[in-house]
Amino acid sequence: MIKARIVVTLKNGVLDPQGKAIEGALGHLGFDGVGQVRQGKVFDVQIKGDDTDAARAQLSDMCEKLLANTVIENYSVEIA
């Protein structure tokens, strides 16, 4: 069994209203010095088998087809 983590974030230059709202809320809660906040998504996925190269290819395909909007988002795949 291969365990992986996929992290999806907005590309630089793409407006992140949720991140901006979190940034403002942290300031109102007294957390001074917080810079730019960007929010994203994390997916923990298990793939049957032990071929990490095949699993990485399959996970990237999942991102390209469903998990990430590659027009405005980047993704990274980490094999545990």
C-alpha angles and dihedrals in degrees: 000000000000119000119204140176122213118198118196120192136169116264118252111274094029112120112249108194093171091053090049091051091050090048091053093046092052090053091050089051090057100259099140123193097032109150128198114335120207120186127209146158133268125202123190109201133181119207123194115238136039104257103112094186092055091044092051090051091049092048091050089050089052089053093048093049104036122347100060134036095222092195091070105008138068123206137196129199119212120188112209 
